[in-house]
Amino acid sequence: MERAILWVLFFIGIVLLFFSLRKPPIKDWILIFLLNAYLSAFIGHIVVKEKMLKYPVRFLSEYFDESIVYEYLLFPVVCIYFYQTTYHSRYISIVFQCVLYTAGLTVIEVVLEKYTDLISYETWTWMHTFISTFIVMIVVRIAVDIINRLGKE
């Protein structure tokens, strides 16, 4: 059952990625995707190595201890949509939307942790997920804004 869920999530991620890259500025979307994947993989690797959580069923399990579907595809794609929906927003709206996106991802993770073998919390909690997801999304949002401002100078 877990493998089927992984394949469905992978397919959803690919479809969402395709649709997220259909409108300009594509360079921003790719930059967001890559920055988010880098940060989430970096944090995910540390968390798994410290045995705070584990992924009993995952793609390429002989090569990766982390969830590559989430860290390299789903979370970066969600971050693209977050940036797109906050592209012209004010700071308070950006923070509010980030809380909403983060809450949605956290709820999905908690449900998957409770009812599947895709993720297993050891010392990790939903609050760790919420805080780390929020921080990564805000950091990526700020970094891309800074890069764009510097590029205009």
NUVEX-920744 format. One record per atom (N, C-alpha, C): residue in three letters; x, y, z. Coordinates in steps of 0.1 Angstrom, whole numbers, padded with zeros to 4 digits, always signed. Last residue first. Layout:
BEGIN
ALAXYZ ...
This chain:
BEGIN
GLU+0198+0456-0100 GLU+0208+0467-0098 GLU+0218+0467-0109 LYS+0184+0434-0104 LYS+0179+0446-0110 LYS+0188+0458-0109 GLY+0196+0415-0088 GLY+0197+0413-0103 GLY+0192+0426-0110 LEU+0189+0422-0063 LEU+0203+0424-0067 LEU+0204+0423-0082 ARG+0162+0415-0064 ARG+0166+0429-0062 ARG+0180+0431-0066 ASN+0165+0387-0067 ASN+0158+0395-0077 ASN+0161+0410-0076 ILE+0177+0380-0043 ILE+0184+0377-0056 ILE+0178+0386-0067 ILE+0157+0388-0025 ILE+0170+0394-0025 ILE+0177+0392-0038 ASP+0137+0369-0032 ASP+0135+0384-0033 ASP+0148+0391-0033 VAL+0150+0346-0026 VAL+0147+0348-0040 VAL+0144+0363-0042 ALA+0152+0348+0002 ALA+0164+0347-0006 ALA+0161+0350-0021 ILE+0125+0349+0010 ILE+0134+0361+0012 ILE+0146+0360+0003 ARG+0118+0323+0003 ARG+0110+0334-0002 ARG+0119+0347-0001 VAL+0135+0307+0018 VAL+0136+0307+0003 VAL+0129+0319-0003 VAL+0127+0315+0044 VAL+0141+0317+0040 VAL+0142+0317+0024 ILE+0100+0305+0043 ILE+0103+0319+0045 ILE+0117+0323+0040 MET+0105+0277+0041 MET+0097+0285+0031 MET+0099+0300+0031 VAL+0120+0271+0064 VAL+0126+0269+0050 VAL+0118+0277+0040 ILE+0102+0279+0084 ILE+0115+0285+0083 ILE+0120+0284+0069 PHE+0081+0260+0080 PHE+0078+0274+0079 PHE+0092+0282+0077 THR+0095+0236+0084 THR+0088+0239+0071 THR+0086+0254+0069 SER+0102+0238+0111 SER+0112+0237+0100 SER+0107+0240+0087 ILE+0076+0240+0123 ILE+0086+0251+0125 ILE+0097+0250+0113 PHE+0063+0216+0116 PHE+0057+0229+0113 PHE+0068+0240+0113 THR+0081+0196+0125 THR+0078+0197+0111 THR+0073+0211+0108 HIS+0080+0202+0152 HIS+0093+0203+0145 HIS+0091+0204+0130 MET+0053+0195+0157 MET+0058+0209+0159 MET+0071+0212+0152 TRP+0052+0168+0153 TRP+0046+0177+0143 TRP+0050+0191+0144 THR+0085+0156+0162 THR+0071+0158+0165 THR+0065+0167+0153 TRP+0111+0132+0168 TRP+0105+0143+0160 TRP+0090+0144+0164 THR+0120+0110+0178 THR+0120+0121+0188 THR+0114+0133+0181 GLU+0105+0094+0157 GLU+0112+0089+0169 GLU+0112+0099+0180 TYR+0079+0089+0134 TYR+0085+0099+0143 TYR+0093+0091+0154 SER+0080+0077+0102 SER+0079+0073+0116 SER+0086+0083+0125 ILE+0065+0073+0071 ILE+0073+0081+0080 ILE+0070+0076+0094 LEU+0052+0052+0058 LEU+0060+0061+0050 LEU+0069+0070+0059 ASP+0034+0035+0068 ASP+0048+0033+0072 ASP+0057+0042+0064 THR+0004+0052+0080 THR+0012+0044+0070 THR+0026+0042+0076 TYR-0010+0066+0099 TYR-0017+0056+0092 TYR-0009+0048+0082 LYS+0007+0086+0111 LYS-0002+0078+0119 LYS-0008+0065+0112 GLU+0021+0097+0090 GLU+0028+0091+0101 GLU+0019+0082+0109 LEU+0000+0108+0075 LEU+0008+0097+0069 LEU+0016+0090+0080 VAL-0009+0127+0093 VAL-0018+0116+0089 VAL-0010+0105+0083 VAL+0014+0143+0094 VAL+0009+0136+0106 VAL-0001+0125+0103 GLU+0015+0152+0068 GLU+0026+0144+0073 GLU+0021+0137+0086 ILE-0009+0167+0066 ILE-0007+0156+0057 ILE+0004+0147+0063 VAL-0003+0187+0085 VAL-0014+0178+0087 VAL-0013+0166+0079 THR+0019+0200+0073 THR+0021+0193+0086 THR+0010+0183+0088 LEU+0008+0211+0050 LEU+0019+0200+0049 LEU+0020+0193+0062 GLY-0010+0229+0063 GLY-0014+0218+0054 GLY-0004+0207+0052 ALA+0008+0245+0077 ALA-0002+0238+0084 ALA-0007+0226+0075 THR+0022+0257+0055 THR+0029+0249+0065 THR+0019+0240+0073 TYR+0001+0272+0043 TYR+0008+0261+0036 TYR+0015+0252+0045 LEU-0005+0289+0065 LEU-0015+0280+0059 LEU-0008+0269+0052 VAL+0020+0302+0069 VAL+0014+0295+0080 VAL+0003+0285+0075 CYS+0021+0315+0045 CYS+0031+0306+0049 CYS+0026+0297+0060 GLN+0000+0333+0047 GLN-0001+0322+0037 GLN+0010+0311+0040 PHE+0011+0349+0068 PHE-0002+0342+0070 PHE-0003+0331+0060 VAL+0034+0360+0055 VAL+0035+0352+0067 VAL+0022+0343+0070 ILE+0022+0374+0034 ILE+0031+0363+0031 ILE+0033+0354+0043 SER+0006+0392+0048 SER+0000+0382+0040 SER+0009+0371+0036 ILE+0027+0407+0059 ILE+0017+0400+0068 ILE+0010+0390+0060 TYR+0040+0418+0036 TYR+0047+0409+0045 TYR+0037+0401+0054 ARG+0019+0416+0006 ARG+0026+0423+0017 ARG+0031+0413+0027 SER+0023+0401-0026 SER+0017+0403-0013 SER+0026+0411-0004 HIS+0029+0392-0051 HIS+0027+0407-0050 HIS+0021+0410-0036 TYR+0034+0364-0046 TYR+0043+0372-0055 TYR+0041+0387-0053 THR+0021+0345-0033 THR+0025+0356-0025 THR+0033+0366-0033 THR+0016+0325-0051 THR+0004+0331-0045 THR+0008+0343-0036 GLN+0043+0318-0058 GLN+0034+0324-0068 GLN+0022+0331-0062 TYR+0052+0308-0033 TYR+0058+0320-0039 TYR+0049+0327-0049 PHE+0036+0285-0032 PHE+0036+0295-0021 PHE+0041+0308-0027 TYR+0044+0271-0055 TYR+0031+0277-0054 TYR+0029+0287-0043 ILE+0071+0266-0046 ILE+0068+0274-0058 ILE+0054+0280-0058 CYS+0065+0249-0024 CYS+0072+0262-0022 CYS+0070+0271-0034 VAL+0055+0227-0037 VAL+0046+0235-0028 VAL+0052+0249-0026 VAL+0079+0219-0049 VAL+0068+0223-0057 VAL+0058+0231-0049 PRO+0095+0212-0026 PRO+0099+0223-0035 PRO+0088+0228-0044 PHE+0078+0190-0016 PHE+0080+0203-0008 PHE+0085+0214-0017 LEU+0080+0171-0038 LEU+0068+0177-0033 LEU+0069+0190-0025 LEU+0110+0168-0044 LEU+0099+0171-0054 LEU+0087+0178-0047 TYR+0128+0163-0025 TYR+0133+0168-0038 TYR+0122+0171-0048 GLU+0113+0156-0002 GLU+0124+0166-0001 GLU+0129+0171-0014 TYR+0095+0136-0011 TYR+0090+0148-0004 TYR+0101+0159-0005 VAL+0110+0118-0025 VAL+0098+0123-0031 VAL+0094+0136-0024 ILE+0130+0111-0007 ILE+0134+0119-0018 ILE+0121+0124-0025 SER+0133+0108+0025 SER+0122+0107+0016 SER+0125+0116+0004 GLU+0165+0093+0033 GLU+0155+0103+0034 GLU+0144+0100+0024 ASP+0184+0075+0028 ASP+0176+0072+0040 ASP+0165+0082+0041 PHE+0192+0061-0004 PHE+0188+0073+0004 PHE+0181+0068+0017 TYR+0199+0037-0016 TYR+0208+0048-0017 TYR+0205+0060-0008 GLU+0180+0018-0011 GLU+0194+0014-0010 GLU+0204+0025-0011 SER+0156+0031-0016 SER+0160+0029-0002 SER+0174+0024+0000 LEU+0142+0044-0038 LEU+0157+0042-0038 LEU+0162+0040-0024 PHE+0115+0055-0018 PHE+0121+0053-0031 PHE+0136+0052-0030 ARG+0105+0039+0012 ARG+0109+0050+0005 ARG+0114+0046-0009 VAL+0095+0031+0044 VAL+0092+0027+0030 VAL+0095+0040+0022 PRO+0105+0043+0068 PRO+0106+0028+0066 PRO+0104+0024+0051 TYR+0121+0069+0076 TYR+0112+0066+0065 TYR+0113+0051+0062 LYS+0123+0085+0108 LYS+0128+0076+0098 LYS+0117+0073+0088 LEU+0137+0109+0131 LEU+0126+0103+0123 LEU+0132+0094+0113 MET+0160+0112+0145 MET+0148+0119+0150 MET+0135+0114+0143 LYS+0185+0102+0139 LYS+0175+0093+0142 LYS+0163+0099+0149 GLU+0204+0117+0127 GLU+0203+0119+0142 GLU+0191+0110+0147 LYS+0198+0112+0101 LYS+0210+0106+0107 LYS+0210+0107+0122 VAL+0174+0126+0098 VAL+0174+0112+0097 VAL+0186+0106+0103 VAL+0183+0153+0102 VAL+0173+0147+0110 VAL+0172+0132+0110 ILE+0202+0155+0081 ILE+0206+0156+0095 ILE+0196+0150+0104 HIS+0185+0153+0059 HIS+0196+0143+0061 HIS+0201+0143+0075 GLY+0168+0174+0061 GLY+0163+0161+0062 GLY+0174+0151+0065 ILE+0185+0196+0057 ILE+0179+0194+0070 ILE+0174+0180+0072 PHE+0192+0190+0030 PHE+0202+0193+0040 PHE+0196+0190+0054 ALA+0167+0190+0018 ALA+0175+0178+0018 ALA+0186+0179+0028 SER+0158+0216+0022 SER+0151+0205+0028 SER+0159+0192+0028 LEU+0178+0230+0007 LEU+0176+0232+0021 LEU+0169+0221+0028 TYR+0174+0219-0019 TYR+0187+0219-0013 TYR+0186+0220+0002 ALA+0148+0225-0025 ALA+0152+0211-0025 ALA+0166+0210-0017 ASN+0148+0253-0024 ASN+0140+0246-0014 ASN+0145+0231-0013 LEU+0165+0259-0045 LEU+0169+0263-0032 LEU+0161+0255-0021 LEU+0150+0247-0067 LEU+0164+0242-0063 LEU+0168+0246-0049 PHE+0126+0262-0066 PHE+0126+0247-0065 PHE+0139+0242-0061 ILE+0135+0288-0069 ILE+0128+0284-0057 ILE+0128+0269-0055 LEU+0146+0285-0095 LEU+0155+0289-0084 LEU+0148+0285-0071 ILE+0123+0280-0110 ILE+0134+0270-0109 ILE+0143+0273-0098 TRP+0109+0303-0106 TRP+0103+0291-0101 TRP+0114+0280-0100 ASP+0126+0322-0118 ASP+0123+0323-0103 ASP+0118+0310-0098 LYS+0125+0314-0144 LYS+0138+0314-0137 LYS+0136+0315-0122 ILE+0099+0320-0151 ILE+0103+0306-0149 ILE+0116+0305-0142 PRO+0077+0344-0142 PRO+0091+0342-0145 PRO+0097+0328-0142 PRO+0056+0328-0166 PRO+0068+0335-0162 PRO+0067+0341-0148 LYS+0040+0295-0164 LYS+0039+0310-0165 LYS+0052+0316-0160 ARG+0045+0268-0160 ARG+0039+0272-0172 ARG+0038+0287-0174 LEU+0054+0256-0137 LEU+0064+0261-0146 LEU+0058+0267-0159 SER+0033+0244-0125 SER+0039+0255-0118 SER+0049+0262-0127 PHE+0027+0222-0141 PHE+0018+0233-0141 PHE+0024+0246-0135 PHE+0049+0205-0134 PHE+0046+0209-0148 PHE+0038+0222-0149 LEU+0045+0202-0107 LEU+0057+0208-0112 LEU+0055+0213-0126 LEU+0021+0187-0107 LEU+0021+0201-0101 LEU+0033+0208-0106 VAL+0030+0164-0119 VAL+0020+0171-0126 VAL+0020+0186-0120 ILE+0049+0155-0100 ILE+0054+0158-0114 ILE+0043+0167-0121 GLY+0033+0152-0077 GLY+0044+0161-0077 GLY+0048+0165-0091 ILE+0016+0131-0086 ILE+0010+0144-0083 ILE+0021+0155-0083 PHE+0036+0111-0088 PHE+0028+0115-0100 PHE+0022+0129-0098 PHE+0043+0109-0061 PHE+0053+0112-0071 PHE+0046+0117-0084 LEU+0019+0101-0050 LEU+0025+0113-0046 LEU+0036+0118-0056 VAL+0017+0076-0062 VAL+0007+0086-0064 VAL+0012+0100-0061 TRP+0040+0063-0052 TRP+0038+0065-0067 TRP+0028+0076-0070 LEU+0033+0062-0025 LEU+0045+0069-0030 LEU+0044+0072-0045 ILE+0011+0046-0025 ILE+0009+0060-0021 ILE+0021+0068-0026 ALA+0023+0022-0034 ALA+0013+0028-0042 ALA+0011+0043-0038 ARG+0039+0017-0011 ARG+0045+0020-0024 ARG+0035+0026-0034 GLU+0019+0013+0008 GLU+0028+0024+0009 GLU+0035+0028-0004 MET+0008-0012+0000 MET+0000+0000+0000 MET+0009+0013+0000 
